[in-house]
């Protein structure tokens, strides 16, 4: 099992406010913008983006998220990184919205829980920038 130790992981706080939205389609979303994530299923289309980039065709929206990025490129063979962070935050009743990309993982949490989340992660030896 190849689990990275917390002291090997840096987590960066992204300097933006994010929204999570359900959209009718992606035609009005600028998918070329940085930090824009989509999810499309048989029953919905979801969008996570910076607050200033929310399109006007949202069907439902949840605002006020902070974004955290696990710094560095995470190899697909690494196991348990996101699970450990989720466990730490869940033990403090902090809900997360995780997003994985080819290189790394992102975690979105409500802005009013950011300080508590940072303190919890620091207490578990994560480096927060």
SULTAGI-V672292 format. One line per field, one symbol per residue. psi: psi as a letter, one per 40 degrees, with the letter a starting at -180 (. if undefined). A space follows every 10 residues. Layout:
psi = ???
This chain:
psi = hghiideehi hhhifihiih ihidiedehg eeiifhhihh aeeihihhii deehiefidi ihifiihhhh iihhieehhe dddddddddd eefhiihihh addaiihhih deeddddddd dddffihh.
